Amino acid sequence: MQSITTISKAFNNKNLKKIVNVYQLKYKNSVAQGLGDYIRGCFCLMQICAMLGLTFDMDLTNHPMSKYLIQNETESEKKCDINYADVSRYENTNYIPINSTTYSKNSINFFIEFVNNLNAMGLSENFFTFCHSFPIFDVQDIGRKFILSKLLPNEMMQTAIKERLAHLELIPKRFAVIHIRSGDKYLMNNGTLNSFVVKKIVGILSKNMKSGTKYLILSDNNQIKLILKKIFPQVVIQLTKITHLGESANTDDDAVMETLLDFYLMSKAFQIISFSPYNWGSGFSQWCSVLYKIPYTKIQVLDRLS
């Protein structure tokens, strides 16, 4: 088995200087994944660039969410023209499903393939792609700081965050977040909530919610928020327009803003509890927890047939 060092030495593209992870709604070969997936891919590419002696960068300017971020391009970045219509999604995610509850990675094979593709690129100094692959190593603080610097909320978003915290009577680091990924079919059945899954979630929360702790419910489904509020008076909810920042067709400004606002509210919590049907959890909440170093509990909830 080749080592990471041996693979790095096989990199021989002398023209390539920089890899840029581009976030937008559509790519030459596919649509985008969610924000959490993009962040995950940024950690992956950052590690690859560090091993190969390349510069890593992020570009979100062609995504609607950029309207709510601080734009801090340097002069050199402005000169780096991107043909957004020509950007493709990198398909290998460094993810191997084992069964419905577990997965593994094959980082060696993934890295070999990635280096071979870079070697075959030709004369370009820049590689623009959308990568949502799992990182090769554990993430480091220097990676967190760089990604956070690209996701800083602008003045408009900062005002929205402060106003929403005040409206919900939430104090940073004195509330927990319960995040329920429900936009997929597992929680919905012909447009209505899957009662079996809802009962599972309610049962788990009944046994684990702590008295005196304030919980903010975040979800891409307002019905589940209302149900949980009726059962658990201590939870806090806000009924909003929500979209998936990657694959959703809903690019309504309010929906994009509310979804990004959820991300920033989640970053203020002292704990994140995630419910999802997937063995990897929810990228949206998991990579928020990684970025902001927030304790994270992943709970996989499968439907009746699983």
N, C-alpha and C positions, 0 to 999 in steps of 0.2 A: 504493500500500500504506500503510495506516494505521500510525502509530508507536505504541509502547507508551505514550508520554506522551499522545497524542491519545485513545487508548482509555481511559486512566485518567480523563481529563477527562469522558468520557461517563458515568461512574458517577454516578448521581443519586439513589440510595436514601438518604435522610436519616435513616431509622429504624435501619438496620443499623449495629451497633457492633462485633460480634465474629463470627468464623468459628471453629468448633471442629471439629477432625478427630477423629471418634469411632471407636475400635477395639473391635469386638465380633465375635462369631461369625456373626451373621446380621443382615441388613438388610431393610428393607421390600421391596426389589426384587431382592435377591441375597444371596449369602454373601460373607464377607470374603475378601480376598487375604492373602498372607503378611505377616510383620512387616516385611521389607525393603520391600515395596510400600507399606505404611502409612508408613514413614519417608520414602520418596520423596515421597509425597503431602503429608507435613507440610512438607517443603522447598518444594514447589510452593505450598501455601496460604500459607505464611509470606511468600513473595515477593509473592503477590497482595495480601495484607493490607498489606504495607509500601507498595505502590504506591497503594493506595486509602485509606490512612489508617485502617485497621481494626485491631482487636486480634486476634491469633491465639492459639489455645490447643489443647491436646491433652487427650483424655479416654480413658483406658484402663480405667476402673473397672468396666466391664461385660464385660471380657474375663477369662478364667480366669488369664491371666498376671499380672494385677494383684496376685494373692496374693503374688507374689515381688518386687514393686516398692515403693519408699518412696512412701507417700501423703503428698503435701505440698500439699494444697489450701489455698488462702487462704479467708478468710471470704466474699469476693465470689464465688469459684468455687463454694462450697457453696450459695449462693443461686441459682445458675444451673441451674434444674431442666431435666433432659433427659428427654424421652419416648423412651426407647431403641427402642421398637417402631415409632416413626414416622421413624427415621433411614434415609435412603436412600443408596445408593452412587452417587457421581458417575461417570457412564459414560464420559465423554470422557477418555481417558488421555494425550492429547497425544502419541500414538504412531502412526506411519504405517509399516506393514510394507512393505518394498520387495521383498525376497525372503527366502529361508531364512537368510541370513547378515547382512543389513543392514536398518536402519530409519532413519527420520528423524522430526523433530518439525515441527509447524506452530504455533509458539507464538503468533503473531499471531491466527490464527483461533480458537485455543483460548481466548485471553484475551478476545477479542470475545464469544464465546459465554458465557463465565463471567460477564462484566460484565452482559450482557443478562439472564441468569438472576437475578443479584442485584438488578437494577433492577426485576424483575417480582415480587419476593418479597412485597411488602406491608408490614405494620406491625411485623413481628418485629424485635427488636433483635439476635437471635442466629441464626446459620445453623449448624445441626448437620448434618454430612454425613460420609461416608467417602470420602476422596479418595486415590487412588493414582496420580495423574497425574505425568508427568515434569516436573521443574522447568523454569521458563521460562529462567532464567539459571544460571550456575555457582553452586554453593552457597558460602556464606561462613561464617567461623568463628563469627559471632554466632548463626547458625542452628544450627550444630552444638551449641553450648553449651546453647541452649534445649532442643533435643530430648534431649540427654543428661541434662539436669536432670529430665526426665520419665521417664527409663528407668533411674534409679538402682536398683541391686539392694538389697533390704532386708537386714536382718541375717541372716535365714535363708538367702537366696541368696548373700550374701557368704561365709558359712561354707561353703556347698556349693562355691563357686568355689575357695576356699583348699584345701579337702580334696581336690578333684579334681585340682588342680595338683600337690599333694603326692603323691597316689596315682600319677599318671602321670609323676612326676619331671620336671615342666616348670617352667622359670623364665621369668617374663614377659619378652617381647622377645628371648628366646633360642631360639625355635622358630618354625617356619613351619607354616601350616595348608593342607592340601589339602582343599577342600570339593567334594564330589560331589553334585550335585542328581540324585537317582535315583528319586524317588517317582513320577515320571511314566512313561508307557509306553515311553519311548525306551530305558531300561535294563532293563526287564522284558518278558519274553515268556511269557505264560501262567503267570505266577507264578515263573519262573526268570530268572536274569540273562541278558541279551543278550550272548553270548560275543564277538560282533563288536565291540561298544562297549567291553567290558572290555579286549579286546586293544589297541584304540586307546589307551585310557587308560594301560595298562601300557607301551606303546611310547613314549608321550610322556614319562611319568615316568622311564623308563629312560635317556632321553637328557638329561634336564634336572635331575634331583635331584642336589644337591651333596653330595659326601662330607663327613662331619663335621657336617652339619646335621640337627637333629632335626625330624621332620615329624609333626604331629598330623593324623590322618585324621578328618574330620567328614563324615557322610553320613546321609541318612534311610533308609539300607539297610545292615543289619549284614553281609549276605553279601559286599558289595564290600569292607568293612573287613577281613574275614577273609582274602579272596583277596590283597589288597595286603600285609597283614602277612606272609603266607607268602612272598611274592615279595621284599619289601623289609624286611629285619629292622630297619632303622633307624626305621621308622614306628611311631607310638604309636597305639593304638586303645582304645576303651572301648565295649563292647556295651551299648546302652541302648534304652529305649523312646523312640521319636521320633515326633513328630506335626507336621503342618503347622499353624502357629498361626492360619491363616486358614480354608482350605477343608476341612480335615480334620474328619471326624465324631468322631475320637478326642479327647475332651477329658479323658481320664484325667489326674489331677493329676501323676503321675509322668512321663508323656509330655510334658506341658506344661513341667514343671520342667526335664527333661533337654534339651528343645529350646532353652529360654531359656538354660540353662547352656552349651550349645554356642555360642550367640551371645556370651556373655561370655568364654568361653575363647578364641574367635576374636579378640576385641578385645585380647587379651594378646599376639598374635603379632606378629612383625616383618614378615611377608609373608603374603599370602593368595593361593592359586592355586585358581581356580574352574573346575570342569568342568560344563558344562550343554549341553543341546541347543538353547538359545534364543540368538538373536542379541544379546539384552540381557544375557545371562549369568544369574546367580542373584541375585535381589534380596536374599535373606537374607545372602549374603556380600558382595555389592557395596556395599550401604548400610551394612553394618558397617564396611567399609573406609573409606567416606566419612566416617562419624561419627567414627571414631577415627584418621583420617588414616594409614591403613596401606597401603603399596604393594600394588597389586592386579593380578593377571594373570588375564585371562579367556580360557578356552579352550573353544571351541564344538566339541562332539563329536556328530556326527549319526549316525543308525543306517545300516544297510546300504542302505536304500532311498532315502536322501536324497541 
